Amino acid sequence: MTDAPQYDLYSPTFKAHAYQTYAQMREQAPVCQHAGLNGENKLWFITRYADCEAVLRDHKRFVKSYENTLTPEARAQLAPASKIERLLGQHLLNMDGTDHTRLRGLINKAFTAQMVNRMQDRVQALADELLDQVEAQGAMDLLNEYAFPLPIIVIAQMLGVPAADREHFRRWSNAFVEPAHNADEWAQQVSLLTGFIDYLGRIFAERRQNPQDDLITALLQAEEAGDKLNEDELYSMVVLLIVAGHETTVNLIGNGTLALLRNPEQLARLKSQPDLMPAAIEEFLRYDGPVERATIRFAKEDVEIGGQLIRRGEPVSVVLASADRDSLSFTQPEQLDTARDNNRHLAFGFGVHYCIGAPLARMEGRIALNTLLRRLPNLRLAVPVEALTWRENPILRGLQGIPVAWG
Ligand code: HEM
């Protein structure tokens, strides 16, 4: 693989022009091995839609837990995980096979379309309350004051953790998803994450005394029943739900609003035809979705994809953002089309790890954007678009802030 083309995949410039780079990769080297974030470990990047779908579909040969690629002897040699790794790492996105099915079964019910429909009125009231607080100001940071609080308050209420603690969740959640660049940053992250675990320990103790009608109580009861989930899995599940509730829908609202403000004819169409909103949400997810790359998978055996041999144990990154701009799968993929039909985007993933929160995220996105356009019809960017900067995270795609004004 020495002569494979090399791409800039981690700089702030790359983030600003990611789709151009991915177009080159699809054309020149659709399955290519490239340095990971640390510059050392190589990672396979899969950039064409058909190959991305094939990897996500093939959960038997592309597994989430590295351990599952090892022989029993090699596994026995592994150093035991630290306490924090155990308490944070035993979640759905690190699990395969029956363990994954068992854990997913525990929370499935909470996220069905039916459950989500029941929450619509509450989410609508919340969107209105958030805008009531800022309307008279004539300007706000859309991410901080609207797109961020809405989904985190919703998931906090579902779980049964105080929404008032959301600034803590934000810092903890950041520590969970942001890559550490050096030992100091790593030490700081461990300290924050230990704070997160201690906090959850206190909530769990309180909820064991006073069960409520919430997801944490349901999970605690499953843990106490014995064979359904253990303590590590309990902590990891709640952390994953808080992080997923935090780091994704915020950017559906943010990236979606930005796409509309940059495409005024689409904005005008959506305002005059609000019934298009469900299709528009799918298009925002495809056009500039919150999850740029799926979480890492590992080849369980040697597998050929797109003419390249991926060897057992090698890590693979499925680039969802690239798949969703593939002209072999979408007509005029570079165009934002809020009425696009047959929009089979991969923004929520595909296969057994398909996003469990998709119905919730769609409902939140629809209500948040409808309410925003209805209540602030003169919404516009308050800074030139070039002044916006993307967060550095390689997996997630979202801006640092979106200053907007109206009136
Ligand atoms: C627009 C918002 C969202 C997007 C774009 C999104 C995207 C994704 C993607 C791409 C995956 C699969 C990752 C992979 O296969 O590597 C995933 C999985 C997951 N998502 Fe979401 N997500 C969103 C919102 C949410 C919300 C609101 C929740 C719940 C609070 C949630 C919970 C989860 C969970 C638990 C998984 C793991 C499922 C499994 O492994 O079986 N997501 N999400």
Boltz pocket constraint, residues with backbone or C-beta under 6 A from the ligand:
constraints:
  - pocket:
      binder: B
      contacts: [[A, 92], [A, 93], [A, 104], [A, 151], [A, 155], [A, 240], [A, 241], [A, 242], [A, 244], [A, 245], [A, 248], [A, 249], [A, 252], [A, 289], [A, 290], [A, 291], [A, 293], [A, 294], [A, 295], [A, 296], [A, 320], [A, 346], [A, 347], [A, 348], [A, 349], [A, 350], [A, 352], [A, 353], [A, 354], [A, 355], [A, 356], [A, 357], [A, 358], [A, 360], [A, 361], [A, 362]]
      max_distance: 6.0
